[in-house]
């Protein structure tokens, strides 16, 4: 008998799949880049998850606080991706750097990266084959960072103090050498 509640993983899966399908219909480019869909969904203004801090395994409170809400879809100002073999995309020191310009002082920014991982590797080994972190600098000042180790995404949510460009440093902290790179990036600001 239906009690009027539809929650948990039984609800999360079709909800997320439907939202991803809507995004791929609205932005056909995303059909070939699910890693971008994932990052895009992370930067959305969502519905609050009360007690969300208690559910995130990595205590990444930025990601645990909300669920994406399609009607609150932000105007994501920038998104991109990196795809290729495991040895592609990252520099010799294991990083990717990009610069965001036209920054507005006192505005809220959300930046997310998300990557695809082979499920069979996690099943056999119990951890991600790649751990990727993100640092955000304004000038020489670190203004935000995310360094979780058990999620295939990172997200930062911060308010800028100046109009200086943002320097985004994406660092591959660890790499088993297994699997390809399928890394998406999205930025939103109010």
HELIX and SHEET records of a PDB file:
HELIX    1   1 UNK A    9  UNK A   26  1                                  18    
HELIX    2   2 UNK A   28  UNK A   32  5                                   5    
HELIX    3   3 UNK A   34  UNK A   42  1                                   9    
HELIX    4   4 UNK A   52  UNK A   54  5                                   3    
HELIX    5   5 UNK A   61  UNK A   64  1                                   4    
HELIX    6   6 UNK A   70  UNK A   72  5                                   3    
HELIX    7   7 UNK A  119  UNK A  125  1                                   7    
SHEET    1   A 2 UNK A  47  UNK A  48  0                                        
SHEET    2   A 2 UNK A  66  UNK A  67 -1                                        
SHEET    1   B 4 UNK A  78  UNK A  84  0                                        
SHEET    2   B 4 UNK A 181  UNK A 189 -1                                        
SHEET    3   B 4 UNK A 108  UNK A 115 -1                                        
SHEET    4   B 4 UNK A 153  UNK A 159 -1                                        
SHEET    1   C 4 UNK A  95  UNK A 100  0                                        
SHEET    2   C 4 UNK A 166  UNK A 175 -1                                        
SHEET    3   C 4 UNK A 130  UNK A 138 -1                                        
SHEET    4   C 4 UNK A 141  UNK A 146 -1                                        
END                                                                             
